[in-house]
Amino acid sequence: MTETAQKPKLIIRQYNQLTPYADRFQEMKTLTEQRDENTPDELWILQHHDVLTQGQAGKPEHILMASSIPVVQTDRGGQVTWHGPGQLVAYFMFDLNRLGWNVRSLVSYAENLMIELLKKYSIDAYAKADAPGVYVNERKIGSLGFKIRKGRSYHGLALNIDCDLFGFHTINPCGYAGLEMVRIQDLADPYPKFENLCVDIIETLKNSGYFKEIQIEQR
């Protein structure tokens, strides 16, 4: 993308209170179904109430034990994962055709965004070709899963900040038995809070060159 006129507008929503997964899932699905070639892209940054989300091809046996955490069937790729307080979630409602991206471009962008955020706090993270997400010393710190519909994406990434890891202990995270999860809190002292990371993400997007205008909405 070389011409400024081709660059889309981006609306960033920052939710400052916990928000229900099912509500946001339906909202981003509706936005994706109804948008057209002139609709601005959106990025939502938020934290959910405790929830397990099962991917489109998710297998029930990856939920290892019953708990009080609700399970929601969703349409993203991947297996089961946990969302909840202390985990930053970012949803990408991007028109990939307009950006000139393919699915690999989107996945790499999301992984690299997390890697760069963590590097700012002296955390050396990396991606794996055979297991999407971001890792530190073979422990997973950031997960991702997307749905692409007519060249437009929704769902996104989840980065562990200072969450309770109990939810992950009730499942095989992302379908991997024995996969250990880690948090920013475990690796940096002092560590950035949700609000700090929101500022970092917004700054990164402003400097990315992909968008002609960025509008911030606080929710």
Secondary structure, 3 states (H helix, E strand, C coil): CCCHHHCCEEEEEECCCCECHHHHHHHHHHHHHHCCCCCCEEEEEECECCEEEECCCCCHHHECCCCCCCEEECCCCCCCEEECCCEEEEEEECEHHHHCCCHHHHHHHHHHHHHHHHHCCCCCCEEECCEEEEEECCEEEEEEEEEEECCEEEEEEEEECCCCCHHHHCECHHHCCCCCECCHHHCCCCCCCHHHHHHHHHHHHHCCCCCCEEEEEEC
